[in-house]
Amino acid sequence: MSVGFRPTEEDLRVIEANRREDEKTSDVIRRALRLLDREAWEERARADMHRLRSEELSAEPDAWEYDSDGNIRIAGAGLTVPARPDDQA
């Protein structure tokens, strides 16, 4: 798929002001689209936080716990995720 885009002078100014070294115009636009997607994700997350603000999680059992060796034990699954060497310092 191809998308046509005729930038205004202001669009060109923004593109040039935010272009990184060795970056093409299409790269700048792709980066901007990722930021737009991130912004939409954050808006949905904030709406969820607002909707769930009265949710009481302290009464629910933990889904995981650390064992005495620092490994992560997944409750009810019989799975243990080994601790990374950096986590045991």
N, C-alpha and C positions, 0 to 999 in steps of 0.2 A: 504494500500500500504506500502511496505517496501522498503527502499533504503539502498543499501550496501555502506559502506564508509571505505576505508582503509587509515587511516591517516598516513602521513609521520611523521618523527621525528619533523620537524618544525611545522606541524599541531598540534601534541601532545603538543609541547611547548606552542603554542599560546592558546590552550584549557586550559591547566593547569594554565597559567599566568592570564587567564581571568575568571576562575571558581570562582563563588561566594560560600559562605558557604552553605552547604546542596544542592549543585547543581550537577546534574549528567551531564555526557558528552552530552547526548542528549539535556539537557536544555541549555547548552552553545551553541550548534549548532543551536537550535531553536532561541535563542536570536540573534545570528549572522545573521540568515536568516531574522529576523525582521529588523535588522540594514541595511542589503542589500536592503530590500524592501523600507525602508525609504530613503536610498541613491538614489534609482531609482526614487522615488516620488520627491525628491528634484531636481534631474536633469530635470525631466519633468516640474516642477514648474519654474525653471530657464529658460528653453526654452520658456515657456509661457510668462514669464516676458520680455524676450528679444523680442519676437514676438509682444507683446502688449505695448512695451515701449512708443509708440507715442499715445496711446489711451488717450483721453481727457475726464475724468470722471466728471470734475467740471461743465460741461454743462448739465449733466444729472440730473433729479430730484432725490432727496434722496428717498431711499426705506423705510426709517424709520426715526423717530424723537422722542425726549423725550418730554413728556408733562410736565406741571408745577409741577406734583407730582413725577416726576422721572420715570414714567412708560414709556415703549417703545411702541409707536404707529406705526403699520405697515401700510404704505401708500397704499391706494387703496384696503385694505383687510377688513377694519372695525375691525381689531384685535388690542388688546392692551395686552402687556405682563407686568404683575405687577412687579414693582421694588422689589428686595430682600431687606429685612431689613438692611443687611450689606451695600447695595448700597446707602442708605439714610443717612448715618452718616456724 
